[in-house]
Amino acid sequence: MQITVYSMPHCNVCKMLKQKLDEKDISFLDVEDEQRAIELGQKYTILSAPIVEIDGEFFNIQQASKVLKL
C-alpha cells in the first residue's frame, strides 16, 4: 500500500495524522506543500488538510482513517 500525506506546515490535524501513522508503523510519504494541498483539495473537493492519497485514490482525513483503520 502506497500512502502519501499532503499536508500544510502549520496544520495540527496533519501533525496528528502523521504521528498516528508513525505510531502504527505505517509507512508514508510526507509532502508538506501548501500549494499542492490546495490544488488537490480543489480537484478532489476535499475542503481541509491533510489530503491523503492511498494507492492512487484521494481521501479526506475521516475517510483515510477508516481505510487505514486508525
OpenMM code with the backbone's topology and positions (N, CA, C; nanometers):
from openmm import Vec3, app, unit

residues = "MET GLN ILE THR VAL TYR SER MET PRO HIS CYS ASN VAL CYS LYS MET LEU LYS GLN LYS LEU ASP GLU LYS ASP ILE SER PHE LEU ASP VAL GLU ASP GLU GLN ARG ALA ILE GLU LEU GLY GLN LYS TYR THR ILE LEU SER ALA PRO ILE VAL GLU ILE ASP GLY GLU PHE PHE ASN ILE GLN GLN ALA SER LYS VAL LEU LYS LEU".split()
positions = [
    Vec3(0.0847, -0.1170, 0.0000),
    Vec3(0.0000, 0.0000, 0.0000),
    Vec3(0.0895, 0.1236, 0.0000),
    Vec3(0.0645, 0.2145, -0.0932),
    Vec3(0.1402, 0.3387, -0.1003),
    Vec3(0.0540, 0.4523, -0.0460),
    Vec3(0.1096, 0.5249, 0.0506),
    Vec3(0.0365, 0.6324, 0.1164),
    Vec3(0.1179, 0.7607, 0.1058),
    Vec3(0.0507, 0.8675, 0.0619),
    Vec3(0.1127, 0.9999, 0.0596),
    Vec3(0.0216, 1.0946, 0.1356),
    Vec3(0.0807, 1.1695, 0.2288),
    Vec3(0.0060, 1.2687, 0.3055),
    Vec3(0.0470, 1.4065, 0.2544),
    Vec3(-0.0497, 1.4790, 0.1977),
    Vec3(-0.0266, 1.6158, 0.1522),
    Vec3(-0.0712, 1.7062, 0.2662),
    Vec3(0.0250, 1.7720, 0.3273),
    Vec3(-0.0038, 1.8481, 0.4473),
    Vec3(0.0406, 1.9926, 0.4330),
    Vec3(0.0042, 2.0710, 0.5343),
    Vec3(0.0440, 2.2112, 0.5409),
    Vec3(0.1317, 2.2302, 0.6642),
    Vec3(0.2274, 2.3199, 0.6568),
    Vec3(0.3266, 2.3349, 0.7636),
    Vec3(0.2703, 2.3589, 0.9039),
    Vec3(0.1645, 2.4360, 0.9170),
    Vec3(0.1143, 2.4712, 1.0498),
    Vec3(-0.0184, 2.4039, 1.0820),
    Vec3(-0.0427, 2.2888, 1.0238),
    Vec3(-0.1692, 2.2170, 1.0393),
    Vec3(-0.1567, 2.1133, 1.1514),
    Vec3(-0.2276, 2.1363, 1.2616),
    Vec3(-0.2213, 2.0428, 1.3745),
    Vec3(-0.2845, 1.9082, 1.3416),
    Vec3(-0.3900, 1.9084, 1.2620),
    Vec3(-0.4538, 1.7826, 1.2222),
    Vec3(-0.3571, 1.6992, 1.1383),
    Vec3(-0.2825, 1.7673, 1.0519),
    Vec3(-0.1814, 1.6990, 0.9699),
    Vec3(-0.0766, 1.6329, 1.0595),
    Vec3(-0.0311, 1.7079, 1.1590),
    Vec3(0.0706, 1.6558, 1.2512),
    Vec3(0.0179, 1.5357, 1.3280),
    Vec3(-0.1090, 1.5419, 1.3721),
    Vec3(-0.1671, 1.4303, 1.4471),
    Vec3(-0.1779, 1.3057, 1.3598),
    Vec3(-0.2193, 1.3231, 1.2343),
    Vec3(-0.2298, 1.2081, 1.1441),
    Vec3(-0.0932, 1.1437, 1.1229),
    Vec3(0.0080, 1.2245, 1.0968),
    Vec3(0.1421, 1.1700, 1.0729),
    Vec3(0.1955, 1.1002, 1.1973),
    Vec3(0.1647, 1.1543, 1.3138),
    Vec3(0.2066, 1.0904, 1.4389),
    Vec3(0.1377, 0.9551, 1.4552),
    Vec3(0.0080, 0.9494, 1.4247),
    Vec3(-0.0664, 0.8235, 1.4344),
    Vec3(-0.0109, 0.7187, 1.3379),
    Vec3(0.0203, 0.7605, 1.2166),
    Vec3(0.0783, 0.6677, 1.1189),
    Vec3(0.2129, 0.6155, 1.1686),
    Vec3(0.2942, 0.7042, 1.2246),
    Vec3(0.4237, 0.6625, 1.2806),
    Vec3(0.4050, 0.5636, 1.3954),
    Vec3(0.3106, 0.5931, 1.4847),
    Vec3(0.2846, 0.5051, 1.5995),
    Vec3(0.2416, 0.3660, 1.5547),
    Vec3(0.1647, 0.3588, 1.4476),
    Vec3(0.1178, 0.2296, 1.3963),
    Vec3(0.2169, 0.1675, 1.2991),
    Vec3(0.3330, 0.2317, 1.2835),
    Vec3(0.4391, 0.1837, 1.1953),
    Vec3(0.3903, 0.1662, 1.0512),
    Vec3(0.3097, 0.2640, 1.0070),
    Vec3(0.2590, 0.2652, 0.8699),
    Vec3(0.3477, 0.3587, 0.7891),
    Vec3(0.4076, 0.3066, 0.6862),
    Vec3(0.4995, 0.3841, 0.6027),
    Vec3(0.4210, 0.4800, 0.5133),
    Vec3(0.4695, 0.6045, 0.5026),
    Vec3(0.4037, 0.7030, 0.4176),
    Vec3(0.5046, 0.8067, 0.3716),
    Vec3(0.4694, 0.8724, 0.2625),
    Vec3(0.5479, 0.9834, 0.2107),
    Vec3(0.4797, 1.1118, 0.2557),
    Vec3(0.5556, 1.2030, 0.3150),
    Vec3(0.5012, 1.3293, 0.3615),
    Vec3(0.5375, 1.4393, 0.2625),
    Vec3(0.4344, 1.5005, 0.2029),
    Vec3(0.4557, 1.6123, 0.1119),
    Vec3(0.3973, 1.7352, 0.1807),
    Vec3(0.4838, 1.8119, 0.2452),
    Vec3(0.4400, 1.9322, 0.3160),
    Vec3(0.4508, 2.0501, 0.2203),
    Vec3(0.3443, 2.0691, 0.1433),
    Vec3(0.3427, 2.1708, 0.0378),
    Vec3(0.2026, 2.2309, 0.0318),
    Vec3(0.1882, 2.3489, 0.0878),
    Vec3(0.0579, 2.4128, 0.0986),
    Vec3(-0.0095, 2.4301, -0.0374),
    Vec3(0.0630, 2.4751, -0.1378),
    Vec3(0.0059, 2.4969, -0.2705),
    Vec3(-0.0447, 2.3666, -0.3314),
    Vec3(0.0337, 2.2599, -0.3180),
    Vec3(-0.0072, 2.1298, -0.3727),
    Vec3(-0.1326, 2.0784, -0.3023),
    Vec3(-0.1378, 2.0955, -0.1706),
    Vec3(-0.2556, 2.0517, -0.0947),
    Vec3(-0.3801, 2.1285, -0.1392),
    Vec3(-0.3658, 2.2575, -0.1614),
    Vec3(-0.4784, 2.3391, -0.2080),
    Vec3(-0.5247, 2.2927, -0.3459),
    Vec3(-0.4303, 2.2695, -0.4360),
    Vec3(-0.4648, 2.2235, -0.5715),
    Vec3(-0.5397, 2.0900, -0.5671),
    Vec3(-0.4899, 1.9960, -0.4874),
    Vec3(-0.5555, 1.8653, -0.4780),
    Vec3(-0.6921, 1.8777, -0.4123),
    Vec3(-0.7023, 1.9631, -0.3116),
    Vec3(-0.8307, 1.9848, -0.2460),
    Vec3(-0.9352, 2.0362, -0.3426),
    Vec3(-0.8964, 2.1292, -0.4278),
    Vec3(-0.9892, 2.1825, -0.5273),
    Vec3(-1.0256, 2.0759, -0.6306),
    Vec3(-0.9282, 2.0004, -0.6745),
    Vec3(-0.9522, 1.8981, -0.7769),
    Vec3(-1.0442, 1.7867, -0.7269),
    Vec3(-1.0242, 1.7444, -0.6008),
    Vec3(-1.0998, 1.6300, -0.5476),
    Vec3(-1.2073, 1.6705, -0.4476),
    Vec3(-1.2363, 1.7999, -0.4393),
    Vec3(-1.3377, 1.8542, -0.3491),
    Vec3(-1.3158, 1.8079, -0.2048),
    Vec3(-1.1939, 1.8211, -0.1596),
    Vec3(-1.1596, 1.7925, -0.0206),
    Vec3(-1.1314, 1.9284, 0.0424),
    Vec3(-1.2099, 1.9637, 0.1448),
    Vec3(-1.2118, 2.1004, 0.1938),
    Vec3(-1.1138, 2.1315, 0.3061),
    Vec3(-1.0399, 2.0307, 0.3530),
    Vec3(-0.9441, 2.0591, 0.4606),
    Vec3(-0.8235, 1.9658, 0.4501),
    Vec3(-0.7141, 2.0145, 0.5051),
    Vec3(-0.5910, 1.9354, 0.5086),
    Vec3(-0.5965, 1.8433, 0.6302),
    Vec3(-0.5289, 1.7323, 0.6249),
    Vec3(-0.4462, 1.6807, 0.5171),
    Vec3(-0.5296, 1.6105, 0.4110),
    Vec3(-0.4679, 1.5957, 0.2960),
    Vec3(-0.5256, 1.5150, 0.1889),
    Vec3(-0.4386, 1.3902, 0.1799),
    Vec3(-0.5026, 1.2762, 0.1815),
    Vec3(-0.4293, 1.1505, 0.1877),
    Vec3(-0.4530, 1.0720, 0.0591),
    Vec3(-0.3441, 1.0357, -0.0043),
    Vec3(-0.3511, 0.9532, -0.1243),
    Vec3(-0.3142, 0.8107, -0.0848),
    Vec3(-0.4049, 0.7180, -0.1134),
    Vec3(-0.3812, 0.5771, -0.0834),
    Vec3(-0.3980, 0.4998, -0.2133),
    Vec3(-0.2877, 0.4448, -0.2605),
    Vec3(-0.2879, 0.3677, -0.3855),
    Vec3(-0.3587, 0.4411, -0.4991),
    Vec3(-0.3310, 0.5709, -0.5122),
    Vec3(-0.3836, 0.6480, -0.6244),
    Vec3(-0.5197, 0.7111, -0.6033),
    Vec3(-0.5852, 0.6838, -0.4895),
    Vec3(-0.7146, 0.7448, -0.4589),
    Vec3(-0.6945, 0.8498, -0.3509),
    Vec3(-0.7718, 0.9579, -0.3562),
    Vec3(-0.7553, 1.0702, -0.2637),
    Vec3(-0.8694, 1.0741, -0.1626),
    Vec3(-0.8324, 1.0991, -0.0363),
    Vec3(-0.9280, 1.0956, 0.0742),
    Vec3(-0.9082, 1.2130, 0.1683),
    Vec3(-1.0166, 1.2525, 0.2365),
    Vec3(-1.0008, 1.3458, 0.3472),
    Vec3(-0.9593, 1.2640, 0.4699),
    Vec3(-0.9332, 1.3293, 0.5804),
    Vec3(-0.8792, 1.2577, 0.6963),
    Vec3(-0.9775, 1.1542, 0.7524),
    Vec3(-1.1071, 1.1852, 0.7525),
    Vec3(-1.2040, 1.0901, 0.8061),
    Vec3(-1.2086, 0.9635, 0.7206),
    Vec3(-1.2123, 0.9814, 0.5903),
    Vec3(-1.2163, 0.8657, 0.5003),
    Vec3(-1.0873, 0.7851, 0.5107),
    Vec3(-0.9750, 0.8533, 0.5129),
    Vec3(-0.8452, 0.7850, 0.5204),
    Vec3(-0.8324, 0.7077, 0.6510),
    Vec3(-0.8824, 0.7658, 0.7602),
    Vec3(-0.8756, 0.6972, 0.8899),
    Vec3(-0.9524, 0.5662, 0.8863),
    Vec3(-1.0660, 0.5659, 0.8182),
    Vec3(-1.1449, 0.4420, 0.8061),
    Vec3(-1.0710, 0.3397, 0.7193),
    Vec3(-1.0189, 0.3845, 0.6057),
    Vec3(-0.9495, 0.2937, 0.5152),
    Vec3(-0.8266, 0.2330, 0.5839),
    Vec3(-0.7550, 0.3158, 0.6611),
    Vec3(-0.6315, 0.2713, 0.7255),
    Vec3(-0.6553, 0.2101, 0.8639),
    Vec3(-0.7808, 0.2116, 0.9076),
    Vec3(-0.8188, 0.1553, 1.0386),
    Vec3(-0.7389, 0.2193, 1.1526),
    Vec3(-0.7407, 0.3517, 1.1559),
    Vec3(-0.6667, 0.4253, 1.2603),
    Vec3(-0.7527, 0.4492, 1.3828),
] * unit.nanometer
topology = app.Topology()
chain = topology.addChain("A")
for resn in residues:
    res = topology.addResidue(resn, chain)
    for name in ("N", "CA", "C"):
        topology.addAtom(name, app.Element.getBySymbol(name[0]), res)
